[in-house]
Amino acid sequence: MKKHLACCLLACVCLFVSAQKNDAPWWKQNNLRVIQTNLPAYEAATLNPDSLLQDLKNFSANTLLINAGGIMAFYPTQMPFHYTNPYMKSNMLGDVVKLCHANGIKVIVRFDFSRVHESIFKEHPDWCYISAKGERMINTDMYVVSINGPYVQQKAFEIIAEVMDKYPIDGIFLNMPGYQVRNPYEDKYQGIDQNDYDAKAFAGWSGGLPLPKEENKADTLFQRYAEFKKVTVEDWQRRLHEMVKRKNEQVAICTYSDKYVDIIRHESQASPLPYWPYGASDNVSNAAHSFPRHIISNSSIQQISFQSRYNAIEPEEVAIRLYENIANGSGLDISMMGDMRGYEDERNYEVIKSIYAFHKKHEPYFGNYRSVANIVVVAPGSWPSGLPMQEYRGLQLMLKEAHIPFDIIEDAQLANLAAELKKYKLLLLPDITYLSAASKQVLKSLVRSGTNIIATNTSLFDDPGLLLELFGARIVKKENDGSGNYLRPDSKKIFKRLEKQSMLSWKLNLGLYDFTGADSTYLPILSKGRPGPPEIIGGHEPTGYYAMGMKKHGNAKAVLLPNNIGRLYYQHGYQQYKNLLLDVVEHLLPTAADVIQTNAPGRIEFVLNEYGKNTAANRGKAPVAGLLLHAINLTGFSGNTYFKPLPVYGIKIKVQSAFKPSKVFALSTGKALPFTWKNGYLETKLDALQSFEVIVMDK
């Protein structure tokens, strides 16, 4: 009897544990293979649920993202303020959800509450955006709404609730949330929304202040408004999260922000010249390390531009994006215009199908990573743009080409990740300005505890006290055209890569700083000299200014390079700028280049992670199975187009490994790779690299 009771008790415990595992949020497995069908209205009339399902299965997708509502309803809505797609088939969405679920495919539905149809606008013009000039923001017959108006604050919740009540969806995706000042589809800036609802909300929050008319970061009124925007967006997301989770905790919330969200979505889009082949690595590393408790899904946007939606980017660029997603810890995510049948540009289909199948086949090896990097680059936001973006990308490019591992964390998250930042031995600030007081305190704490810092261009210019404390620097002239100036690499101890150069030409910004508070100065700035024919040139004399200052902080050093060294390399690619930065990096962190040592060319991207098997049994456990070295072949990238990558042969690889592996093999073939292990380093060789490979080093 006792034995029988014990067996029953054990069975109950097993059932309880099993139920707990089954109740875990489905998205936490981090094995997404998303295909998004961004349906134009007219395709709702021709979409066939059966053929859509077959396509999803053929492409190894496990998640569908499909239109539901907001701009227009793709289902039979009962809401009078919810414009119905005139091409809609009444049970299309229901049939899609039912078929997907029957085949183990999750369904996330898309909402976009940024716009309403003209018919809704005519009834409720007070719900919509209006500029300081009295202009509306319009795309054909769709009007941009005001976030503080009734449509977003009340009606959006009713629409989402209606969809959740009608269909057993697995997630909701929110497109274009938040405040809008620019019509992105026409690239037209229209300014801060002056809607009465916004004005009343801001006045109530700020104690009676009027809405600002201009986006001016130096204006205290705009600073208050920026804070108000953040507070109101987060409050809306909080209320949405509470409503959704009350109805069903297993419904994932997905959007581009981090607060009250389960899946952070990012996008790799076509970029202006110079093209950026590391866009997916950039996005995923930034999001994954800035928000380490979230799942990241970085979407490869097929379209070339908003004006050219029916023309896809090159297949080789899609491949790089998807491989970089895998290497950095995102699942796979493709966003295309419309259904997959009769698509206007199907050149990418075979690439997508192949990589999705590869991910499905080897799924346990992906998505449960821990970075080995001891360098972190601070990003100017989650969607970097403008000149700071160029400085930021230039520093990344230097490290990528040198095969030096690094992580990315956005500037606004420094204060929230103080503990995580302590693992890094070097932190780079590429033209990072306007840090919060708490983030500045984190920088001070890090340098005191042994983390080195390199800051470039106008970083921290808004805090003279911090510049003096960290770098011993005072600004004399923050913006100074460096065209025609030269730098002298005066220290043979530091600038080892520049031993054959005594003068380095400059362009772009070359700030003039007083480094009398620093412990040492380097790179004397030479004057512009005499321009003209060869017979009269020369005259480059020391100006008394230096392009580098260094201050000691116990076991750490802080270096300031008040110039556009990253942007110079990003735009022009001259090796001397990369060599200069790498020399400084290795002076501060002599082991920087030891983590990955290889004869591979700079166009081979390596991403090294500790990994754990991504299975239900391992969920939540530390990644202790071994190491993964992802190798992505970017040799087909020429700067302004993407060709098929050239095979690279005889790649020698030496990586730091605290353990002697039990086996080393190439994941794509399963072929064992010969290796040696000695003194904490593993050496192996890839006979040939085609597009992508993962070297598995198991304990």
C-alpha positions as CSV (number, residue, x, y, z in Angstrom):
1,M,0.0,0.0,0.0
2,K,2.8,2.4,0.9
3,K,4.6,1.5,-2.3
4,H,1.4,2.2,-4.3
5,L,1.0,5.6,-2.5
6,A,4.6,6.5,-3.2
7,C,4.1,5.7,-6.9
8,C,1.0,7.8,-7.0
9,L,2.7,10.7,-5.3
10,L,5.7,10.5,-7.7
11,A,3.3,10.4,-10.7
12,C,1.5,13.5,-9.4
13,V,4.8,15.3,-8.9
14,C,5.9,14.4,-12.5
15,L,2.6,15.6,-13.8
16,F,3.0,18.9,-11.9
17,V,6.5,19.4,-13.2
18,S,5.4,18.5,-16.7
19,A,2.5,21.0,-16.5
20,Q,4.9,23.7,-15.2
21,K,7.1,23.1,-18.3
22,N,4.1,23.2,-20.6
23,D,2.9,26.4,-19.1
24,A,6.2,28.1,-19.8
25,P,5.8,30.9,-22.4
26,W,6.2,29.5,-25.8
27,W,8.5,32.3,-27.1
28,K,11.0,31.7,-24.3
29,Q,12.5,28.8,-26.3
30,N,14.0,31.4,-28.6
31,N,13.7,29.3,-31.7
32,L,11.6,31.6,-33.8
33,R,11.4,31.1,-37.6
34,V,9.1,33.9,-38.5
35,I,7.6,34.7,-41.9
36,Q,5.6,37.9,-42.0
37,T,3.0,38.4,-44.8
38,N,2.5,42.2,-44.8
39,L,-0.7,42.0,-46.8
40,P,-1.8,44.9,-49.0
41,A,-5.6,45.2,-48.8
42,Y,-6.3,43.6,-52.2
43,E,-4.4,40.4,-51.3
44,A,-7.0,39.6,-48.7
45,A,-9.3,38.7,-51.5
46,T,-6.9,36.1,-53.1
47,L,-5.0,34.7,-50.0
48,N,-5.6,31.0,-49.8
49,P,-5.1,29.6,-46.2
50,D,-4.3,26.1,-47.5
51,S,-1.5,27.3,-49.9
52,L,-0.2,29.7,-47.3
53,L,0.1,26.8,-44.8
54,Q,1.9,24.7,-47.4
55,D,4.4,27.5,-48.1
56,L,5.1,28.0,-44.4
57,K,5.8,24.3,-44.0
58,N,8.0,24.2,-47.2
59,F,10.0,27.1,-45.7
60,S,10.4,25.4,-42.3
61,A,8.6,28.4,-40.6
62,N,7.2,27.9,-37.1
63,T,5.6,31.3,-36.7
64,L,3.4,33.4,-39.0
65,L,2.9,37.1,-38.6
66,I,-0.2,38.3,-40.4
67,N,-2.4,41.4,-40.6
68,A,-5.4,41.7,-38.2
69,G,-6.4,45.3,-37.5
70,G,-5.8,48.9,-36.8
71,I,-5.4,50.7,-40.1
72,M,-8.0,48.3,-41.4
73,A,-9.6,45.1,-40.2
74,F,-8.8,41.8,-41.9
75,Y,-11.6,40.1,-40.0
76,P,-15.3,40.9,-39.6
77,T,-15.1,43.6,-36.9
78,Q,-18.1,44.8,-35.0
79,M,-16.4,48.1,-34.1
80,P,-17.9,51.1,-35.9
81,F,-14.6,53.0,-35.6
82,H,-12.6,50.1,-37.1
83,Y,-12.4,50.5,-40.9
84,T,-13.0,47.1,-42.6
85,N,-10.8,46.0,-45.5
86,P,-13.2,46.0,-48.5
87,Y,-11.4,43.0,-50.0
88,M,-11.6,40.9,-46.8
89,K,-12.9,37.4,-46.9
90,S,-15.0,36.9,-43.7
91,N,-13.2,33.8,-42.3
92,M,-9.8,34.2,-43.8
93,L,-8.0,35.0,-40.5
94,G,-9.9,32.4,-38.6
95,D,-9.0,29.7,-41.2
96,V,-5.4,30.7,-41.2
97,V,-5.1,30.5,-37.4
98,K,-6.9,27.1,-37.3
99,L,-4.7,25.5,-40.0
100,C,-1.5,26.9,-38.5
101,H,-2.3,25.5,-35.1
102,A,-3.2,22.1,-36.5
103,N,0.3,22.0,-37.9
104,G,2.2,23.3,-35.0
105,I,2.7,26.9,-36.3
106,K,2.2,29.9,-34.0
107,V,0.3,32.9,-35.2
108,I,1.2,36.5,-34.3
109,V,-1.3,39.1,-35.6
110,R,-0.3,42.6,-36.6
111,F,-1.9,45.8,-35.4
112,D,-1.0,49.3,-36.6
113,F,-2.7,52.1,-34.6
114,S,-0.7,54.9,-36.2
115,R,-3.4,55.7,-38.8
116,V,-7.2,55.7,-39.4
117,H,-9.1,55.7,-42.7
118,E,-10.5,58.9,-44.1
119,S,-14.0,57.9,-43.2
120,I,-13.0,57.7,-39.5
121,F,-11.1,61.0,-39.7
122,K,-14.2,62.8,-41.1
123,E,-16.2,61.6,-38.0
124,H,-13.4,62.3,-35.5
125,P,-10.8,64.8,-36.9
126,D,-9.9,65.6,-33.3
127,W,-8.3,62.1,-33.0
128,C,-5.6,62.9,-35.6
129,Y,-2.3,64.5,-35.9
130,I,-2.1,68.2,-36.7
131,S,1.2,70.2,-37.1
132,A,2.0,73.7,-35.9
133,K,1.2,74.8,-39.4
134,G,-2.3,73.1,-39.2
135,E,-1.2,70.3,-41.6
136,R,-2.4,66.7,-41.3
137,M,0.0,63.8,-41.9
138,I,-1.7,61.7,-44.6
139,N,-0.9,58.7,-46.8
140,T,-3.5,58.6,-49.6
141,D,-6.7,58.1,-47.5
142,M,-5.0,57.2,-44.2
143,Y,-4.6,59.9,-41.5
144,V,-2.0,59.7,-38.7
145,V,-3.5,59.7,-35.3
146,S,-2.5,61.4,-32.0
147,I,-1.3,59.0,-29.4
148,N,-3.1,60.8,-26.6
149,G,-6.4,60.8,-28.4
150,P,-9.3,58.4,-27.8
151,Y,-8.5,56.1,-30.7
152,V,-5.1,55.1,-29.3
153,Q,-6.0,55.5,-25.6
154,Q,-9.3,53.6,-25.7
155,K,-10.4,52.2,-29.0
156,A,-7.1,50.3,-29.7
157,F,-7.7,48.2,-26.6
158,E,-11.2,47.4,-27.7
159,I,-9.9,46.2,-31.1
160,I,-7.2,44.0,-29.7
161,A,-9.7,42.5,-27.2
162,E,-12.1,41.8,-30.0
163,V,-9.5,39.9,-32.0
164,M,-8.4,37.9,-28.9
165,D,-12.0,37.0,-28.2
166,K,-12.6,35.8,-31.7
167,Y,-9.3,33.9,-32.4
168,P,-6.9,31.8,-30.3
169,I,-3.9,33.8,-31.4
170,D,-0.4,33.3,-30.0
171,G,0.9,36.9,-30.1
172,I,0.2,40.5,-31.1
173,F,2.7,42.6,-33.0
174,L,2.4,46.4,-32.7
175,N,3.7,48.3,-35.7
176,M,4.8,52.0,-35.6
177,P,3.9,52.6,-31.9
178,G,4.5,56.0,-30.3
179,Y,4.7,59.7,-31.4
180,Q,5.3,60.7,-35.0
181,V,6.9,63.8,-36.4
182,R,7.8,62.5,-39.8
183,N,5.8,60.8,-42.5
184,P,8.3,57.9,-43.2
185,Y,6.5,56.7,-46.3
186,E,7.1,60.1,-48.0
187,D,10.2,61.1,-46.0
188,K,8.6,64.3,-45.0
189,Y,9.2,66.0,-41.7
190,Q,6.2,67.7,-40.2
191,G,7.1,68.4,-36.6
192,I,5.7,67.9,-33.2
193,D,2.0,67.0,-33.0
194,Q,-0.1,70.0,-31.7
195,N,-3.3,68.0,-31.2
196,D,-5.5,69.3,-28.3
197,Y,-5.4,65.9,-26.6
198,D,-1.6,66.0,-26.6
199,A,-1.6,69.6,-25.4
200,K,-4.0,68.8,-22.5
201,A,-2.1,65.7,-21.5
202,F,1.3,67.5,-21.5
203,A,-0.1,70.4,-19.6
204,G,-1.6,68.1,-17.0
205,W,1.6,66.2,-16.6
206,S,4.0,69.1,-16.6
207,G,2.0,71.6,-14.5
208,G,0.7,73.7,-17.3
209,L,3.5,73.9,-19.9
210,P,2.6,74.3,-23.6
211,L,3.7,71.9,-26.2
212,P,7.1,72.7,-27.8
213,K,7.1,73.7,-31.4
214,E,10.6,72.5,-32.2
215,E,12.7,69.4,-31.5
216,N,15.7,71.1,-29.8
217,K,17.6,68.9,-27.3
218,A,19.1,72.0,-25.7
219,D,15.7,73.5,-24.9
220,T,14.4,72.7,-21.4
221,L,10.8,72.6,-22.6
222,F,11.6,70.0,-25.2
223,Q,13.6,68.0,-22.6
224,R,10.4,67.9,-20.5
225,Y,8.4,66.9,-23.5
226,A,10.8,64.1,-24.3
227,E,10.4,62.8,-20.8
228,F,6.6,63.1,-21.2
229,K,6.6,61.1,-24.4
230,K,8.6,58.3,-22.7
231,V,6.2,58.2,-19.7
232,T,3.0,58.2,-21.8
233,V,4.2,55.5,-24.2
234,E,5.3,53.3,-21.4
235,D,2.0,53.9,-19.6
236,W,0.1,52.8,-22.7
237,Q,2.2,49.7,-23.1
238,R,1.7,48.9,-19.4
239,R,-2.0,49.1,-19.7
240,L,-2.0,47.0,-22.9
241,H,0.2,44.4,-21.2
242,E,-2.1,44.1,-18.3
243,M,-5.1,43.7,-20.5
244,V,-3.6,41.1,-22.8
245,K,-2.1,39.0,-19.9
246,R,-5.4,39.1,-18.0
247,K,-7.1,37.6,-21.1
248,N,-4.3,35.1,-21.8
249,E,-0.8,35.0,-20.4
250,Q,0.4,32.8,-23.3
251,V,-0.1,35.6,-25.8
252,A,3.2,37.2,-26.6
253,I,3.5,41.0,-27.0
254,C,6.0,42.0,-29.7
255,T,7.1,45.4,-30.8
256,Y,10.2,47.6,-31.2
257,S,10.5,48.8,-27.6
258,D,11.5,46.9,-24.4
259,K,8.9,47.9,-21.7
260,Y,6.0,45.5,-21.1
261,V,7.1,43.4,-24.1
262,D,7.9,39.7,-24.5
263,I,9.6,39.8,-27.9
264,I,11.7,42.8,-29.0
265,R,11.5,43.1,-32.8
266,H,14.2,44.9,-34.8
267,E,14.7,45.4,-38.5
268,S,17.5,45.1,-41.0
269,Q,16.6,47.5,-43.8
270,A,18.3,48.6,-46.9
271,S,20.7,51.4,-46.0
272,P,22.1,54.3,-47.9
273,L,25.7,54.1,-49.1
274,P,28.1,53.0,-47.8
275,Y,26.1,49.8,-47.3
276,W,26.4,48.1,-43.8
277,P,26.8,44.4,-44.1
278,Y,26.9,44.0,-40.3
279,G,23.4,45.4,-39.8
280,A,21.8,42.2,-38.3
281,S,24.8,41.6,-36.0
282,D,24.6,45.2,-35.0
283,N,20.8,45.1,-34.3
284,V,20.8,41.7,-32.4
285,S,23.9,42.3,-30.3
286,N,22.6,45.8,-29.3
287,A,19.2,44.5,-28.3
288,A,20.3,41.2,-26.8
289,H,22.9,42.8,-24.5
290,S,20.9,46.0,-23.8
291,F,17.8,43.9,-22.8
292,P,19.2,40.5,-21.7
293,R,16.0,39.2,-20.3
294,H,14.1,39.6,-23.6
295,I,13.8,37.5,-26.7
296,I,15.0,39.3,-29.9
297,S,13.6,38.8,-33.4
298,N,15.5,40.8,-36.0
299,S,13.5,40.9,-39.2
300,S,15.1,41.0,-42.7
301,I,12.9,43.5,-44.6
302,Q,12.7,42.3,-48.2
303,Q,11.9,45.6,-49.8
304,I,14.5,48.0,-51.1
305,S,12.6,51.0,-49.8
306,F,9.1,52.3,-48.9
307,Q,8.8,53.5,-52.5
308,S,10.0,50.2,-53.9
309,R,8.2,47.6,-51.9
310,Y,7.9,45.1,-54.7
311,N,11.6,44.8,-55.3
312,A,13.6,42.7,-52.9
313,I,17.2,43.2,-51.8
314,E,19.9,40.8,-53.1
315,P,19.8,37.1,-52.0
316,E,23.4,37.4,-50.8
317,E,22.4,40.2,-48.4
318,V,19.5,38.2,-47.1
319,A,21.8,35.3,-46.4
320,I,24.2,37.5,-44.4
321,R,21.4,38.9,-42.4
322,L,19.9,35.5,-41.5
323,Y,23.3,34.0,-40.7
324,E,24.1,37.0,-38.5
325,N,20.8,36.6,-36.7
326,I,21.7,33.0,-35.9
327,A,25.3,33.9,-34.8
328,N,24.1,36.6,-32.4
329,G,21.2,34.9,-30.8
330,S,18.1,35.9,-32.7
331,G,15.8,33.5,-34.4
332,L,15.0,33.9,-38.1
333,D,12.5,36.6,-39.3
334,I,11.6,37.6,-42.8
335,S,9.1,40.4,-43.7
336,M,7.7,40.4,-47.2
337,M,4.9,42.3,-49.0
338,G,1.9,40.1,-49.3
339,D,1.3,36.4,-49.7
340,M,4.2,34.1,-50.8
341,R,2.3,33.0,-53.9
342,G,2.7,35.1,-57.0
343,Y,5.3,37.3,-55.3
344,E,6.8,40.0,-57.4
345,D,10.5,39.2,-56.6
346,E,11.2,35.6,-55.6
347,R,15.0,35.6,-56.0
348,N,15.4,35.2,-52.3
349,Y,13.2,32.2,-51.8
350,E,15.8,29.5,-52.2
351,V,18.2,31.3,-49.8
352,I,15.4,31.7,-47.2
353,K,14.2,28.1,-47.6
354,S,17.8,26.7,-47.2
355,I,18.7,28.8,-44.1
356,Y,15.4,28.2,-42.4
357,A,15.8,24.5,-42.9
358,F,19.3,24.6,-41.6
359,H,18.1,26.4,-38.4
360,K,15.3,23.8,-38.0
361,K,17.7,20.9,-38.4
362,H,20.2,22.2,-35.9
363,E,17.8,24.1,-33.6
364,P,19.3,22.8,-30.3
365,Y,22.5,24.6,-31.1
366,F,21.0,28.0,-31.5
367,G,19.6,30.7,-29.2
368,N,21.1,29.8,-25.8
369,Y,24.3,31.8,-25.8
370,R,26.6,33.7,-23.5
371,S,29.1,36.1,-25.0
372,V,32.8,35.6,-24.4
373,A,33.6,39.3,-25.3
374,N,35.5,41.5,-22.9
375,I,35.0,44.6,-24.9
376,V,31.7,46.5,-25.2
377,V,30.8,49.3,-27.7
378,V,28.1,51.7,-26.5
379,A,25.5,52.4,-29.2
380,P,23.9,55.8,-29.8
381,G,20.4,54.4,-29.2
382,S,18.6,51.3,-30.5
383,W,18.2,52.8,-34.0
384,P,21.4,54.8,-34.6
385,S,21.3,57.5,-37.3
386,G,23.1,60.5,-38.6
387,L,26.7,61.3,-37.8
388,P,26.9,59.5,-34.5
389,M,25.8,56.3,-36.4
390,Q,28.8,56.7,-38.7
391,E,31.3,57.0,-35.8
392,Y,29.7,54.0,-34.1
393,R,29.7,51.9,-37.2
394,G,33.3,52.8,-38.0
395,L,34.6,51.6,-34.6
396,Q,32.6,48.3,-35.1
397,L,34.0,47.8,-38.5
398,M,37.6,48.1,-37.2
399,L,37.0,45.5,-34.5
400,K,35.1,43.2,-36.9
401,E,37.8,43.2,-39.5
402,A,40.4,42.5,-36.8
403,H,38.3,39.6,-35.5
404,I,38.2,41.1,-32.0
405,P,34.9,40.1,-30.2
406,F,32.8,42.8,-28.7
407,D,29.2,43.3,-27.4
408,I,27.0,46.3,-28.0
409,I,24.8,48.1,-25.4
410,E,22.8,51.1,-26.1
411,D,23.6,54.3,-24.2
412,A,20.3,54.6,-22.4
413,Q,20.8,51.2,-20.8
414,L,24.1,51.9,-19.1
415,A,22.5,52.8,-15.8
416,N,20.3,49.7,-15.9
417,L,23.2,47.3,-16.5
418,A,25.8,48.5,-14.0
419,A,26.4,44.9,-12.7
420,E,26.6,43.4,-16.2
421,L,29.1,46.0,-17.4
422,K,31.7,45.0,-14.8
423,K,32.6,41.9,-16.9
424,Y,34.1,44.1,-19.6
425,K,37.8,45.2,-19.6
426,L,37.3,47.9,-22.2
427,L,34.4,50.2,-23.1
428,L,34.2,52.3,-26.2
429,L,32.1,55.5,-26.5
430,P,31.8,56.4,-30.2
431,D,30.6,60.1,-30.1
432,I,28.2,59.4,-27.2
433,T,26.6,62.5,-25.7
434,Y,23.7,63.4,-23.4
435,L,24.1,60.5,-21.0
436,S,21.9,60.4,-17.9
437,A,23.4,61.3,-14.5
438,A,23.1,57.7,-13.4
439,S,24.9,56.5,-16.6
440,K,27.7,58.9,-15.9
441,Q,28.1,57.5,-12.4
442,V,28.3,54.0,-13.9
443,L,31.2,55.2,-16.1
444,K,33.0,56.6,-13.1
445,S,32.4,53.4,-11.2
446,L,33.6,51.2,-14.0
447,V,36.9,53.0,-14.5
448,R,37.6,52.9,-10.8
449,S,37.0,49.2,-10.7
450,G,39.4,48.5,-13.7
451,T,37.5,49.0,-16.9
452,N,39.4,50.9,-19.5
453,I,37.6,53.5,-21.6
454,I,38.1,54.9,-25.1
455,A,35.9,57.9,-26.1
456,T,35.9,59.5,-29.5
457,N,34.9,62.8,-31.1
458,T,32.5,64.9,-29.0
459,S,31.6,62.2,-26.4
460,L,30.5,63.7,-23.1
461,F,31.0,67.3,-24.4
462,D,27.9,68.4,-22.4
463,D,29.6,67.6,-19.1
464,P,32.9,69.5,-18.7
465,G,33.3,68.2,-15.2
466,L,33.2,64.6,-16.3
467,L,35.5,65.2,-19.2
468,L,38.1,66.6,-16.8
469,E,37.6,63.9,-14.2
470,L,37.7,60.9,-16.7
471,F,40.2,62.2,-19.3
472,G,41.8,65.3,-17.8
473,A,40.5,67.2,-20.8
474,R,39.0,70.7,-21.3
475,I,37.3,71.7,-24.6
476,V,38.9,74.6,-26.4
477,K,37.2,74.0,-29.8
478,K,34.8,71.1,-30.0
479,E,34.1,71.4,-33.8
480,N,37.2,72.0,-35.9
481,D,37.7,71.1,-39.5
482,G,40.7,68.7,-39.7
483,S,41.1,68.8,-43.4
484,G,44.7,69.5,-44.2
485,N,46.0,68.8,-40.7
486,Y,48.3,65.9,-39.9
487,L,48.8,63.8,-36.8
488,R,52.2,62.5,-35.7
489,P,52.2,58.9,-34.3
490,D,54.9,59.9,-31.8
491,S,54.9,56.8,-29.5
492,K,56.6,53.7,-31.0
493,K,55.5,51.8,-27.8
494,I,51.8,52.4,-28.7
495,F,51.6,52.9,-32.4
496,K,53.3,49.7,-33.6
497,R,51.2,49.3,-36.7
498,L,52.2,52.8,-37.9
499,E,56.0,52.3,-37.7
500,K,56.4,53.2,-41.4
501,Q,54.4,56.5,-41.1
502,S,55.5,59.7,-39.4
503,M,52.5,61.7,-40.5
504,L,48.8,60.8,-40.8
505,S,46.5,62.9,-42.8
506,W,43.1,63.9,-41.4
507,K,39.6,65.0,-42.5
508,L,36.3,65.8,-40.8
509,N,36.3,66.9,-37.1
510,L,39.6,67.3,-35.2
511,G,38.6,68.8,-31.9
512,L,41.1,71.0,-30.0
513,Y,41.2,70.0,-26.4
514,D,43.4,71.1,-23.5
515,F,44.9,67.9,-22.0
516,T,46.9,69.5,-19.2
517,G,44.8,67.4,-16.7
518,A,45.8,64.1,-18.4
519,D,48.7,61.9,-17.5
520,S,50.0,61.7,-21.0
521,T,49.3,63.1,-24.5
522,Y,49.9,61.6,-27.9
523,L,49.4,62.3,-31.6
524,P,50.6,65.9,-31.8
525,I,48.4,67.9,-34.3
526,L,50.4,69.5,-37.1
527,S,49.2,72.7,-38.7
528,K,47.5,72.7,-42.2
529,G,50.7,73.9,-43.8
530,R,50.8,75.6,-47.2
531,P,48.4,74.3,-49.9
532,G,49.4,74.6,-53.6
533,P,51.6,73.0,-56.2
534,P,54.3,70.6,-55.1
535,E,57.0,73.3,-55.2
536,I,55.5,75.2,-52.2
537,I,53.8,72.6,-50.0
538,G,55.0,71.8,-46.5
539,G,55.0,73.9,-43.3
540,H,53.2,71.4,-41.1
541,E,54.3,72.5,-37.7
542,P,53.2,71.4,-34.2
543,T,50.2,73.4,-33.0
544,G,50.6,72.6,-29.4
545,Y,47.4,70.5,-29.4
546,Y,47.1,66.7,-29.3
547,A,44.6,64.3,-30.8
548,M,44.8,61.9,-27.8
549,G,44.9,62.2,-24.1
550,M,45.2,59.5,-21.5
551,K,44.5,59.6,-17.8
552,K,45.2,56.8,-15.3
553,H,42.6,55.5,-12.8
554,G,44.2,52.9,-10.7
555,N,44.5,49.8,-12.9
556,A,42.5,51.3,-15.7
557,K,43.1,54.1,-18.2
558,A,40.7,56.5,-19.9
559,V,41.6,57.7,-23.4
560,L,39.9,60.5,-25.3
561,L,40.3,60.8,-29.1
562,P,38.4,64.0,-29.8
563,N,38.0,63.4,-33.5
564,N,36.0,61.5,-36.1
565,I,38.3,58.5,-36.3
566,G,35.4,56.0,-36.6
567,R,33.5,58.1,-39.2
568,L,36.7,58.5,-41.2
569,Y,37.2,54.7,-41.5
570,Y,33.5,54.1,-42.2
571,Q,33.5,56.6,-45.1
572,H,37.0,56.1,-46.5
573,G,38.4,52.9,-45.3
574,Y,42.0,53.9,-45.1
575,Q,43.8,51.3,-43.0
576,Q,45.9,53.9,-41.1
577,Y,42.8,54.9,-39.1
578,K,41.9,51.4,-38.1
579,N,45.6,50.7,-37.2
580,L,45.6,53.7,-35.0
581,L,42.5,52.7,-33.1
582,L,43.7,49.0,-32.8
583,D,47.0,50.2,-31.4
584,V,45.2,52.1,-28.7
585,V,42.9,49.2,-28.0
586,E,45.8,46.8,-27.6
587,H,47.8,49.3,-25.5
588,L,44.9,49.4,-23.0
589,L,44.0,45.7,-23.4
590,P,47.0,43.7,-24.7
591,T,45.0,40.5,-24.9
592,A,42.2,42.0,-27.1
593,A,43.4,40.1,-30.2
594,D,44.1,36.8,-28.4
595,V,40.5,35.6,-28.1
596,I,40.3,34.7,-31.8
597,Q,43.5,34.3,-33.8
598,T,43.2,33.5,-37.5
599,N,44.6,33.9,-40.9
600,A,41.1,34.5,-42.3
601,P,40.6,37.7,-44.3
602,G,38.9,40.7,-42.7
603,R,35.7,40.0,-44.6
604,I,35.1,36.8,-42.6
605,E,32.9,37.7,-39.6
606,F,33.5,35.6,-36.5
607,V,31.1,35.4,-33.6
608,L,32.2,33.3,-30.6
609,N,29.8,32.3,-27.8
610,E,29.5,29.9,-25.0
611,Y,26.4,27.8,-25.7
612,G,23.9,25.4,-24.1
613,K,21.7,23.0,-25.9
614,N,18.4,24.8,-26.6
615,T,16.0,22.2,-25.4
616,A,13.0,22.2,-23.1
617,A,15.1,20.4,-20.5
618,N,17.8,23.1,-20.5
619,R,15.4,26.1,-20.5
620,G,16.7,28.6,-18.0
621,K,20.0,26.9,-17.4
622,A,23.4,28.4,-18.0
623,P,25.0,27.7,-21.4
624,V,27.7,25.2,-20.4
625,A,27.8,22.7,-23.3
626,G,30.8,24.3,-24.9
627,L,31.7,26.9,-27.5
628,L,30.3,27.9,-30.9
629,L,32.3,29.8,-33.4
630,H,30.1,31.2,-36.2
631,A,32.0,32.1,-39.4
632,I,30.1,34.3,-41.9
633,N,31.6,34.8,-45.3
634,L,31.2,38.4,-46.4
635,T,33.7,38.3,-49.3
636,G,30.9,38.9,-51.8
637,F,30.2,42.3,-50.3
638,S,32.0,44.9,-52.5
639,G,30.9,48.1,-50.9
640,N,28.0,49.0,-53.2
641,T,26.6,45.6,-54.1
642,Y,26.4,42.0,-53.0
643,F,27.9,39.1,-55.0
644,K,28.1,35.4,-54.1
645,P,30.9,35.0,-51.5
646,L,34.2,33.5,-52.7
647,P,35.1,30.2,-51.0
648,V,38.0,30.7,-48.6
649,Y,40.4,27.8,-48.1
650,G,42.8,26.8,-45.4
651,I,41.4,28.9,-42.5
652,K,43.5,28.4,-39.4
653,I,41.7,29.2,-36.1
654,K,43.0,29.6,-32.6
655,V,40.5,30.5,-29.9
656,Q,40.7,30.9,-26.1
657,S,39.1,27.9,-24.4
658,A,39.3,27.2,-20.7
659,F,38.5,23.5,-21.4
660,K,39.9,20.8,-23.6
661,P,37.0,19.8,-25.9
662,S,35.8,16.3,-26.2
663,K,35.1,16.8,-29.8
664,V,35.2,19.6,-32.5
665,F,33.1,19.5,-35.6
666,A,31.6,21.5,-38.4
667,L,27.9,21.8,-37.8
668,S,26.8,21.9,-41.4
669,T,28.4,18.7,-42.4
670,G,28.8,17.0,-39.0
671,K,32.5,16.4,-40.0
672,A,35.0,16.1,-37.2
673,L,37.8,18.7,-37.3
674,P,41.3,17.8,-36.1
675,F,42.4,20.0,-33.2
676,T,44.9,20.5,-30.5
677,W,44.5,22.1,-27.1
678,K,47.3,23.6,-25.0
679,N,47.6,26.3,-22.4
680,G,44.0,27.4,-22.7
681,Y,43.9,27.7,-26.5
682,L,42.3,25.4,-29.0
683,E,43.7,25.2,-32.5
684,T,41.8,23.8,-35.5
685,K,41.4,24.4,-39.2
686,L,38.6,24.8,-41.8
687,D,39.6,23.4,-45.1
688,A,37.0,25.5,-46.9
689,L,34.4,28.1,-45.9
690,Q,31.5,28.7,-48.3
691,S,28.8,31.0,-47.1
692,F,28.6,30.0,-43.4
693,E,29.8,27.5,-40.9
694,V,29.5,26.9,-37.2
695,I,32.4,25.2,-35.4
696,V,31.1,23.3,-32.4
697,M,33.6,22.8,-29.5
698,D,31.9,20.5,-27.0
699,K,33.1,19.9,-23.5
